[in-house]
Amino acid sequence: MAYACSPVSACCATPAPTWWRSSAVIRLPEVAQSHHVTGNYDCLLQVEVADLPAYEEFHANRLASLPGVAAVTSYVTMKTLAESAVSGDQCGADVA
């Protein structure tokens, strides 16, 4: 199994959170998690695929070609150093 984090920039007139919730991106089976983030990108995806060739196919032929996706950057996990089980959503918890 290969894991990748893919920051994505949206290119559309609709605000990113609204566009993202209605986007086909979140319905792709390879997308394990999707987060609206601050910074240079609009959203951060955690993608799970069988291997790097499968990620290349996903990135080039499915994700990057979707309407509204302006840019995709990929960070591939080489090795998991630590992992903890946290109740609830691990990365996307709302800040009070």
PELIN-V531810 format. One line per field, one symbol per residue. ss: DSSP state (h for helix, s for strand, l for the rest). psi: psi as a letter, one per 20 degrees, with the letter a starting at -180 (. if undefined). burial: I if it has 9 or more other ideal C-beta (glycine too) atoms within 8 Angstrom, else O. A space follows every 10 residues. Layout:
BEGIN
ss->???
psi->???
burial->???
END
This chain:
BEGIN
ss->lsssssssss lllllhhhhh hhlhhhhlll ssssssllll llsssssssl lhhhhhhhhh hhhlllllss ssssssllll llllllllll llllll
psi->pqpqpnpppq nrhpqghggg hjqigiiphi ohqppprrbi rhqpqoporg ahhhgggggh igghiqpioh qpqpopphpo hqpqopqaog hkpqp.
burial->OIIIIIIIII OOOOOIOOII OOIOIIOIOI IOOIIOIOOO IIIIIIIOIO OOOIIOIIIO OIIIOIOIIO OIOIOIIOOO OOOOOOOOOO OOOOOO
END
